[in-house]
Each structure stands twice: as structure tokens, then as C-alpha cells.
Amino acid sequence: ATAGTNTTQVATTEFVKAAADTKLPLAGGTLTGLLTGTDVTLSGGVYLGGTGAANKLDDYESGTFTPATTCMTIGDITSARYTKVGNLVTIQVYLESISAGNGNAASFTGLPFAALVGGWSTGALSHSSSNTVVTNPYVRVQAGAAVAELKKDGDTIMVGTEMDGSFLVWTVSYFTL
């Protein structure tokens, strides 16, 4: 291809060549995405593996969020990131300098999206604790809410007094509306 142009294969043997930032007319419609170098911007979504509604990807987002809690003291939010593809959200959180809190349920609010009603999800949890031993810890996103709870053996809620150490790391994926 010539410098400053993009070549797009439309069918197995047909190619369209256009200058960058040009709309391309195609048989049966128009490719209205903006072509810039190796990036393609689409509006309205893209169908992957078929043309049915279940094959349409129309939402992608990634960013950061600020988890909040009232059951323990967090010295530093090292990382709190999310990625949303369609209606699936994955969050990763790394907190440092955790100080033991009160006897209330260990939970975090401020998740970037509420979970689907009836859509409880569990994820991995790792933490250091200098005052208690917690077996089989995990994180669970509450159905219908933007809240993550810290759990342990037998689906028992962890409490703020069990959180006293250098770090708390968790990741979980859940479905949203």
C-alpha cells in the first residue's frame, strides 16, 4: 500500500484502497468507521462469528475506580482497575497498609457497575494478616449491587478486625445489566 492510505479486504478477492480518514462505500452499505493508520473506529457495534444479536459486541470500556470501605483503614489504593466487554466486568484491586478495623462486615462499595440481579459472582482474594488466620478467603459481588464482600470458609463474612496486614489483593468477574 502507498504511504498515507489504508487497504481493507472486503471479500476474499476484493480490496478497497482509500486515503486515511476517508469513508469507504461498500456494496450493501457504507463502512462509516474512521480509518486512521492501524485503528478502526466503529459506532453501533461489531458482529463476531455471526449476525445474531448474541454475536454483537457494542460495549467496551476500561478505567479505574475508587473502592471504599468503613470496616478497616486502607493506607494506599495501589491499583483499582476494571475492564468491561459487553456485559462482563472484570475488576482487579490491590490495597496496601491495611489496619484492623471494627467488627462490621468486610465489604467494599464503589464498584464501577452494579452486578446483574441474581448474578452473584466469586473471585480470588489474597491478603496478609498479622492478627488472625483466615482459611479459604474469596471475594463475592452482591447481586444487584456495586458491592464486593470478603468471605471465608463456609460462606462466612469476614470482618474488619480480621484485616490487619500489609496488603489485600482481589480480582473478580461479574455480569452487569
Secondary structure, DSSP 8 states (H G I E B T S, - for coil): --TTEEEEE-SSS-EEEEETT--EEETTEEE-SEEETTEEE-SS-EE-SSSSGGGEE--EEEEE---B-SSSEEEEEEEEEEEEETTEEEEEEEEEEEE---SSB-EEE--SS-B-TT--EEEEEEE--SS---SS-EEEE-TTSSEEEEEEGGGEE-BGGG--EEEEEEEEEEEB-
